[in-house]
Amino acid sequence: MARFFLLLLLVLWTAGAAAQAQGVPEWRPPIFPVPAGAVRLEAHGVRPDTGADVAEAINTVLQGLKPGQTLMLQAGTYRLSKPVLLPSGVSLQGPQSAQGRPLATLEQDHVFGKVGLLSMGTVMNANWLSSTVRDRDIHVRAIRIRHETMGVMLRRVDDVSVEGCEFEGGMDATAMLGGRRTRVAHNLSHGTRNAAWDHWFGTEDAVVEDNIAFLANGHGILFNAVDTGNAPATSRGFTARRNIVRGQGANGVGIWVSPLGRGGGRIAGTITLEDNDIAAPQPGAHTAGILVRAGDADLVMVRHNRVAGMRGYPALAVGPYQPSEGGEDRLPARVVVEGNELQDNHVSRSGGVVRVAGVAVEVRGNRLAGNGFEGGKPAPGLTLCRRGTPAQEPVVAGCGAD
């Protein structure tokens, strides 16, 4: 454990230096007011910084709360040997510094284990193993989580949010495994394998905004439609805006919207990706910036994003692309790709920097600079920007040019 945190401190120092070099703004989450009627954990005799395992004591207090109540932590570190389980309607919040940084830390002291394919997280909902939605109205705010598996894992929950939290290490920062009306906002993730905000089991009406992720590997934001047993699901309505992603690893994607698997899952509704900044993947890694495969979507809107430094895979692609994503041949009804900045990406000859496919396609006002193909110049007739059905018709107008 000591070695893990020594390595983590090195990762955090490196990420901080990289952030300054790349012009990433300082993380300043909003200040969250203490809810009326909040219950203070120290009033129940549970205090931080003792070195003792307090997971059971915290869960006992949580089980005694009523829907609508919030449990307030005290500044300091709480060591956990098992997940903190939030009952339906009960929220968790910590104190903040004047700059909004969380002052209370939940520390996962070992890998909690798995149930089936699911690795248990540090904060979970009480009925996470339910086959139907039983938990609602759960909010996690202003908590620092040091984790080795997942930070916040909410499964089959409606009306939830994770805001102003800081994730250190581990696998997934947050894993919203299915629910309706979810919001993941103003979080900082560093040293994680995946930020992996909002995915699995047919999530609907999800908003992921104003987050910063420094990855140790994996993906930035993932939205899909397949359950943990690879059975198909339908996800509907997803928005990702003003997020910053740095450091995705081999085969990683900055923002990935796809059913995944071969089980017939569907992405429907409106998909909006705007004002996101994806750059600086790990050296030598083959990576993609934005990949969207949402054949049942009414509208896919990709606007004003910045993608820089991708290798091998497209910087931006909407429509069928990877064979491993399944044999879906449907196309979104309308695709708008507008005002994106694509710089210094070097992709495969077949991939292209930009690939767009849809029943109706609008490509305009994008800016390309410094892009190229791995292994040198493209083959004759191959352009950096393509659109069509499926993505075969070369297009220059609206794409920009190198």
N, C-alpha and C positions, 0 to 999 in steps of 0.2 A: 504493500500500500504506500509506504514512504517513497519507494522508487517511482510509483505511478504519479504521485503528486509532484515529485521533482521534475519528471518529464513534462507534466502538465504546465508547470510554471515556465519551463523553457518554451513550450508551444505558445503560451499566452504572451510572453515577452516578444517572441518572433512575430506573432499576429499583430501586436500593438505597433511594432516598428513598421511592419508591412502596411498597416492601415494609414499611418502618417505618410508613407511614401506614395501610396495610391490615392491619396486625397479622400479617404473615407471619412465622413463626418464623425465627430465624437458621439458616442451613444448617450443620449439624454432622454430616458423614458419619462413620461408624464408622472406627476405626483398624484397618487391616488388617495382621496380622503378616506379616513377611517369610517366604515359604515356605522350608521346608528344601531346601537344594540350589539355591537361586536363583542365577542367573548374573548378575553385575554387568556392565553395559555398559561402564563405564570400564575394566574389566580387559582389554577388547579394543581399547583405544585410542580409543574413541568418546566424546567429551566434549561437553557443552552449551556454549552461550554463545560459540561461536567465530564465528558468522555464516556458517559454511560449510554447504552442503547435506550432510546426513548420512544421507539416506534409503537410499542403496545400502549404506552401511556397516552400518546397523542391520539391513537385510534379510539381509545376508551372515551376521551373527551369528545371527539367528533361524533361518536355514536349517540351521545347525549344531547346533541344540538338539534334544533328544529329547522325545517325548511325556511330559507330566508336569512338565516344567521351566518355570520362570518367568524372564523377562528383567526385571531391575530397572534402571530408569533412575536417573539422578542428578538432583539438584535443578538447575534451569536450563532453558533453552530450546533445543530441537532444531529447526532449520529443515529443512523437507522439500520436495522438488520432485516427489515421487511418493508413493503410499501406502505405509505400513508394512504388510507382509503377514505375518500370523500363521499358521504351519503348524498342522496338526491336532494338538491336545493341548498346544499351547504357549500360555502366557499372558503378559500384559504388565502391569507394575505400577510405580508410582512412589512416592517418599517422601512423607510427610505432615507437616504442622505439628501442634502439640499439639492444635489444634482440628479436625484431620482434613482440612484443606484440602490439595489436591494441590500439590506443589512442583516437579514436572517438567511442562514444557509442550511439546507437539508443535504446531508452527506450520506450517500449510499456506501456502506462500509464493505460490501462484497457483492458479487453477482447474485441476485435473488433467485435466479433460475427461470425455467420456462414451463408453460402449460401448452402442450402441443407445439406449434410453431411460434408462439408468442413469448417474447422475453418480458418479464414483469418489470415495470418501471418504478421510479421513485415515488411519484404521485399518481394515483389511479382512482377511478370511481368504484364505489362499493360493489356495484352489480356488474363488474366488467366482464364476467363470464356468462352473462345472460344472453339468450338467443334473440331477445327482443329488447326494445328500448324501455328501460325501467328507471333510468336516472335522467334528471333534467335540471337546468338552471344551476350549473356549477361553474365557478370562476376562480382562477388561480392568478394572483397578482403579486408582483414585487417580491419574488422569492429567488434566491440563488440556489441552484441545484448542482451538486457535484455527483456525477453518476457514471456507472460503468456499463449499464445497458441503456435504458431509455430514461429521459427526464420526466416529462409528463405524458402519460399514456391514458387517454380517455376513450373507452370503447362503448359503442352503442349509447351515446349520450346526446340529447338535444339541448339547444340554447346554452352553449358553453363559450368561455373565452379563456385565453392564456395571454396575459399582458404584462409587460414590464419585467419579465423574468430573465435571469442570466443562467445559461447552461454551460457547464464545463466538463469536457471529456465525454467518454462513453460512446454509445451508438447513436440512436435517434435522439435529437433534442426534444421534439414533441412528436407524438404519434396520435393523431385524432382518428381513431379507427372507426369511423362511421358515425354520422349524426346529421342533424339539420340545424341550420343557423349557428355556425361556429365562427369564431373570430380569433385569430392569432396575430398579435400586434405588438410592436415596440419591444421585441425580445432581442437579446444578444446571445449568439451561440458561438463558442470557440473551442477548438480541439475535438469537435464531434465528428463521427463518421458520416452521418447524414443530418441535415437540419430536418428534412422529411416532414414538413408541416402539412397536415391534413390529407389523409389518404385512407383507402380501403373501406370495404363494406357499404359502398353506396352513399357517400357523403353528399349533402345538398346545401346550397347557399352558403358556401364557405368564403371567407374573406381573410387573406393573408397579406398584411401591409406593414410597412415601416420597420421591418426586421433587418438585422445585420447578422450574417453567418460567415465565420471563418472556419472552413472545413478541414479536417484531417484527412478526409477521403469522401467518396460517395457523392450524393446529390444535394442540391440546395433545397428546392421546394418540389414536392412530389404530390400529384393529385391523380388518383386512379380509381378503378372500379373492379376490383377482384378481391374476394375475401381471403382469409388466411389459409383456407383449404384449396385455393385456386378455383373456386366456383365463381360463376359470373355474377356481377352486380351492375347497377346503374347509378352513376353519379351525375349530378345535375347542378349547374350554376357555380362558377368558380371565378374569383377575382384575386389577382396578385398584383400589388402596386407598391412602388417606392421601396422595394426590397433590395438589399445589397448582398451579393454572394461572391465569395472569394475562396479559391483553393480546392475546387472539386477535383477528385482523383480520377484514376483510370476508368474510362467508360462512364464518367459522371456527367450529369446534366445540370445546368443552372436552374432551369424551371422545366419540369417534365409533366405534361398532361397526357395521359394515355390509359386505356383500359388495362394494359399489360396482360401477359399470359395469353392462352389460347381458349379461354373458357367462354367467350362471347359477351364479355362485359361491355358496357356502353357509357360514353360520355355525352351528355345531352345539355340542352339549355344554352346559356350564353357564357362564353369563356372570355374574360377580359384580362390581358396582361399589359400593364402600362407603367412606364417610368421606372422600370427595374434596371439595375446595374450589375452586370455579370462579367467578371474579368479575373485575370491572374490565376488560372488553374495550376495544379502542381506541375513542375517541370517534367516534360516528357510524356505526360498523360494525354491520351486521346479523349477529348471532351467535346460536348455540345453546349451551346448557349441556351436556346429555347427550342424544345421539341413539343409539338402539339399534334396528337392524333385523336380527333373528336368527331368521328363520322356522323354522329347523331345530333351534333350541335346546330342550333339555329343560326348562331353568330359566333365567330372567333375574331376577336379584336386584339391585335398586337400593335401597340402604339408607343412611340417615344422611349423605347428601351435601348440600352447601350450594351453591346456584346463585343468583347475584345479578347484576343489571345487564344481562341479555341483552336484545337488541332485535330485533324482527321475527320471529324463529323461536322455537319452543317452548323453555322453560327445561329441560323434561324430556319426552322422547317415547320410547315403546317400541312398535314395530309399524310398519307401512307409513306413510311420511310423504312423502318427497320423490320426485316422479316421476323425477328424474334418477338415482335409485338403482336403477332398473329396475322391471319389472312383477311382482315377487314378490308373491304373494297368500297365502303361507303365514304362519302365526302361531306364535309359540313356545308350547310345551305349557303352561307355567305362568309367570306373571309376578307378582312381588311388588315393590310400590313402597311403601316403609315409612320413616317417620321422616325424610323429607327436608325441608330448609328452603329455600324458594323466595321470594326477596325482591327487590322493586324491578325486576322484569322487565316489559317492555312489548312485547307480541307482536302479531302480526297477528290479525285477528278469526277467521280460519279456523284458525290454528295452535293457539291456546290456550296457557296457561302449562304445563299438564300434559296429555299425551295418552298413553293406555295402551291397548294392544290385545293380546289373547292368547286362547288357548282357555280357560284358567282364569286369572282376574285377581283379585289381592288388593291393594287400595289402602287403606292405613290410617296414621293417625298423622302425616301430613305437615302442615307448617305453611306457610301462604301469608300474606305481608304486603307491602303496598305495590305489588302487581302491577296491571297494567292493560293496555289495548289501545291500539295506535297510533291516533291520530286521535280519542281520546276513549273514551266508555263503550261496552261491548259492545252488540251488537244484542239486542233482547228474546229471552229464552230461551237465550242463549248464556252458558255458564258458564266459569269459569277452568279448571276441571278436567274432563276428559272420559275416558271409557273405553268400550269396546265392540268390536264387530267389524263394520266397522272404525271404531273410536273415534267413534261417533256418539251414544252414549247419555250424556246429561249426568249427572254424579255429583258430589255434594257431600260425602257421608259419607266420612270418611277422608282427604279432600283438604285440609281446612282452608278458611278463607275470608278474603277481604280485607274 
